[in-house]
């Protein structure tokens, strides 16, 4: 039995080593990113459980599933916590507190005082630093017990 002669040049072997090194490095970085993503997922699930408990304690009749909350809010509150005290965000919220008509028929209404309770719970759990200012904003809105529930 004989060993075949080496036919590759040193340059070809060096290229192979560099390519293998780059691939292994990329896999290492990907593994670290996935590990951090799993950690963030655990945080998101813990916060989702906390939100579900808070909604149940507040008397919510229907609560979203844990998977829905994790997908929408993640571990940082998603769009709700992006900047809840920004004037544009507040204007969008006020536009939703209307009679539902489109165009010139749209009018602001006196909303039920419980309508923003879920959003307050989200801010309390996911971005508590924004809570005091947003709570003051909600307290300044004209609301009433309009649903009778």
N, C-alpha and C positions, 0 to 999 in steps of 0.2 A: 504494500500500500504506500502510495506516495502522496505528498502534500502538493496541491497545485501552486504554481508560482503566482506571486502578487502582481496584478496587472494595473492597479490604480496608482495614480501619482499622488504625491503628498498633498497637492493642492485639492484634488478631488476628495480625499479623506478629510481635509480641513473644512471643506464646504459642508460635508455630511455632518461633522461634529457641530458646526455652528447652527445648522438647521435643527438638529436634534436638541441642542441647548436652548434655542429660541422656543421651540415647541414645548419643552419641559417648563421653561420659565412662564410661558403663557398659561399652561395648565396650573401652575402654582398660583399665579395671580387669580385665575378663575376660581380656584378652590377657596382662596381667602375671601373673595367677593361673595361666593355662595355661603360661606360660613357666617359672614356678617348679615347676609340676607335672612338666613335662618334665625339668627338672633333677633333681628328686627321683626320677623314674623311672630316670634314668641311674645315680644312686647306688644305687637298689634293684637294678638289673641287675648292677652291679659287685659288690655284696655277695653277690648270688645266685651269681655265678661263683666268688667266693672260697669260699663255703660248699660248692658242688659239688666244688671242688678239695680242700677239707679233708675232706669225706666220702669221696671217692675215696682220698685218702692214708690215711685211717683204716681202709680196707678194707671200706667199705659195699658190700654186694652190689647193692642197689637204691638209686638216688638219684632224688629227685623232679626233674621238669623245671624249667628255669629259670623258665618262666612260672608254674608252681605256687608256687615259692618267692617270686617277686616278688609274686604275689597274696596270699599268706598272711602273709609277713613284711614286705613293703614295704621302706622304707629305714630303719625304726627297730626292727625285730624283732617287731613286732606284739604279740600277747598274751604271747609268751615273755619279752619284755623290759619288759612293763608294770610289773611289780614282782616279779621272781623270788624275792626274799628275804622277801616278805610272809608272815606265818604262815598266812593262808588259802590262798595259792598253794601253799605247802609241804604243807598238809593235803590239798589236792586231789591233789597229786602222790603223796603217800603212799597215798591211797585208790586210785590207779591201780596201785600196786605191791602188788596183792592177788591172791588166788587166782581171782578172776573170778566167784565166787558172789555171789548177791544176798541182801540181808537178813542174817539171823542166821548164815548159812553163810560169810559173808565173813571171811577171815582174812588178816593180813599174811604175806608170804612173803619168803624170802631171794632177792632178784632177782640177775640176772646183773650183774656189774660194768660191762659195756659198755652197759647199757640206757639210761643217761643221757648217754652220750658225745655223741650228736647234739645234745642240749639244751645241753651244755657248749660245743660248737662254735658253736651259734647265739649263745649269750651272749658268747662270746669275740669273734665277728665283729661283732655288732650292738650290744651294750651291754657293752663290756669293763669298765666301772666296777663292774658287778655281779658280775664273775667271781670275785674272790677269796672273797667271802662265800658265794657259791653253791658254789664248789669245796669249801670247808670243810664245808658242809652235806652234799654228796655223799660226801665222805671219811668223814663220821661215820655214814653209812648202813651197815648190815650187808649186804654183798654177797659174792658168790662167783662162781666160774666154773661156772655151772649148765647152760649150753647145750653146753659142750664144744667150741665153735667157736673 
